Amino acid sequence: MTIQRKRYTEVQITFALRQAESGNSVGEIVQKMGFSEATFYH
């Protein structure tokens, strides 16, 4: 059994980073986008 990894597009990653730059909290961003804070910081 293999673990599936979900890949995020460049657009999704860029969107999340821009949200963080504009002052939104990481917690809010990851909740909206559906991934963990660890993934965000990776």
Secondary structure, DSSP 8 states (H G I E B T S, - for coil): ---------HHHHHHHHHHHHTT--HHHHHHHHT--HHHHH-
